[in-house]
């Protein structure tokens, strides 16, 4: 299949050409997802071992309770891993389709934000896997172990792991979210600095609402949130100095 041509800034195209480009980019994205899923499924044993690593050794491997559950669990995990592998291709196809609508001088800024957001997401997932998960899983699977016959079901365990990793990864996007609000003029650095206590309270609420209801997971998720909140303030200060906030549009202007 021929890759779609990316339109240049100011280049006109008909509605049919836009729809044809969109269809082709969707096919490219679906093809990337299919290939990534196949690769992930081939190596799903390694992937499952990687996900099982945070489990305490005394708990062994997760159990399955149905005839088809081992296969369906492997497929589900492979699909999620394939989505993660194919995400750069999907995002690139989306960006290539939308880029002509973005002003040329703003394209570089958008790309810088995308690179930073990708790095923060990767850092969040790494933090979740090596710091949050071992402590959280260890606490939860040993809680009141004298009162319960604790067995870990594969479906629930992998769902918990994936949810925590995704949640922590998204939490690390806090600086991008706050910088965007500052850049749009919704927030200012003065407001952020004067309302630190309110910011910390919101951070605590977000940490409580994140997956992992135990105090260990909540605390481990709150620590980077506070650090990222402070980092966002200082990054916003630098951004305000380099680029003034846009003036709000006047309703009286023609």
N, C-alpha and C positions, 0 to 999 in steps of 0.2 A: 504494500500500500504506500502510495506516495505521501510524504509528509506535507502538511499544509503550508502554504506560503504565509509568512508573517507580514502583515500590512505595515507600511511605514507611516510616520506621523504625517497627517494631512492627505494621505492617499485615500481616495474615495472608492467605495465598493457598493455594489447593489445588495439588496436584501437577500437575494438568492445566493450571492457569493458569500455573504456572512453566514447564512445557514449552512452552506456547504462546508465552509471552514469549521464551523462549530461541530458539525457531524463528524468530520474527519478527526478533529482533536478529541472528541469523545471516544471514537474508535481506538485512537492511539493510547488513550488513558486506560481503556478497558483491556487492550492488548498487554500493556505494561502490568496491569493488575493480574492478568492470567499468568503471565510469565513469572512474576514475583511469587504468586501462590504456588506454582509448580516447584519453584526452587525451594521455597519454605517447606513444602510437604516432603520433598526428597530428604531434607535435613531436619525433619521434625523431631527425630530422636535426640539430636543435639540440642534443639530448641527446648524440648521438654526437660532435659537434664539441666539446662541453664535456668529454667523457671523453677525447678525443684530445689535448686541450690540453697535458697533462703530457709528451707524447712529444716528444723532440728533433726539431727541424725537419728535420734531415738524414734521419730515418727515414721521413718521409712518413706516410701513413695505413696502418693495419693491413691485412693481406691476408686473403682468404678462399680456400679451396681446394675448395669444393664448389658444386654448382649451387644448392642450397637454403640454403647457409650464410649468405649476406647477409640473406635474409628471416628465417631462424631466429634469427640473432644480433640483429636489430632487435627481434624479438618478445621474446626473452629480456631484453634491456635494458629494453624498455618494461614488461614484467611487473614487474621489480624496481623500476623507477621508480614504477610504479603502486602497488605495495605500500607504498612510502615515502610517496606522496601520500595514500593511503587510511588509513595507520596511525592518525592522530588519530581518525578516525571509528570504526575498529575498536576502539581502546582505550577510546573513550567508551562504546561499546555494551557492552563488557565491564565497565567500571566501573559503568555504570548498572544492570547485572544483579546485580553483586556488592555494590553500596553498601549496600542494606538490611541485609546481614549484618554490616556493620561498625558498631561502636558509634558513636553520633552524635558524641561528643566527640572521637573519633579520626579522623573523616572529614576535618576540616580539615588535620590533620597529613599524612594520606595525600595529599591534593590538593597540598599544598606540596611533598612529596617528588616527586610526579609532574611538577610544573612544573619543579623543579630538574633532575630526571633528563632531561627533554626538552631543556632548555637545554644541559646538559652533552653530550648526544648530538649536538646541532647543532654545538656548539663542537668536538667531537671530529672530526666529519665535515669541518668547515671546515679544521681543522688538518691532517687527513690529506690533503685535496685540495691545499691551497696550500703546505704545508711538506714533508710526507713524500713524497707521490707524485712531484713533480718531481725531487727528489734521488735517490730510489730508482730511478725509471725511467731517469733519465739515467745512473746508475752501472751498472745491469744491462744496458742496451742498448748500452753502449759498452765493456763488459768484454771484453778480448781480441778487439777488433774486427778486428785484423790476422790472427787465426787462424780466424775464422768469417765466413760469409756471413750476417750477422744480419738476419733478416726476422721481423717481428712478426705473428703470427696473431691475427685479431680475437677469436676465441672465447677464447683463453687470456688475451689482454691485458685484455679487459673483465672476465673472471672475476677476474683479479689485482686490478684496480682496485676492483671492488665488494668483494672480500674485505678488502682493506687499509682501505678507508673504513669498512666495518662494524666491523672489529677495533679501529681507532683510536677510533671512536665508542663502542664498548663499554668500552674502556679508560678513557675519560673518566667512566664511571659508577662508578669506584673509590670516590669519596667517599660515594656513596649506599650502596654495599655495606658499607663500613666503619662508617658511621653506624648502619646497621641492626643490625650486630653489636653495637655499643656499646649501642644502645637496648634490645636483647634481653638484655643482660648477658653475652653470650658473650665480649666483649672489654671492656677498660677503657682509659682514656687513659694510666694509669700503665704498663700492659703495653705499649702502643704506643710510649711514649716510652723505656722501658727496653730495648726490643728493636728499636731503630732499625736496627742492623746486619743483624739477621735480616730485617727488613722490606725493606731495600734489596736483600738477596740474593734474596728472593722476587720483588721487582719486576724484577730482572735476569733471573731465570728466566722470568717471564711475558713479558718483552720478547723473549727468544730464541724462545719458543714461538709468538709471534704471526706472522702471515703476513709474508713478506719475510725471506728467509734471509740477505740480504747485511748487512754491518756498518753500512752507512749507514742502512737502514730500522730496524734494531734499535736503533741509537743514538738516532735521532730519536724512536722510540717510547718509549725508556727515560726520556728527559728529562722529558716531561710526566708520566710515571708517578711519578717521584720527587717532582715538584712537587705532584701530586695527593695523594700519600701524606702529605706534610707538611701540606698544607691540610686533609686529613681529620682529622689529629690535633688541630689547633686548632679545627676545627668541632666535633669530638667533645667537646673541653673545654667549649666554650660550651653544648653540648647537655646535658652532665652537670650543669652548674651550674644550668640552667633546669629540667631534669626529671630527678629521681633515677631510677636504674635500678630496674626492677621486682624485687621480692623473689622469690626462687625459691619455688615451691610446696612445701609440706611434705607428705610422704607420710603423716604421722600425722594430719593434719587430716581431719575427716569430709567 
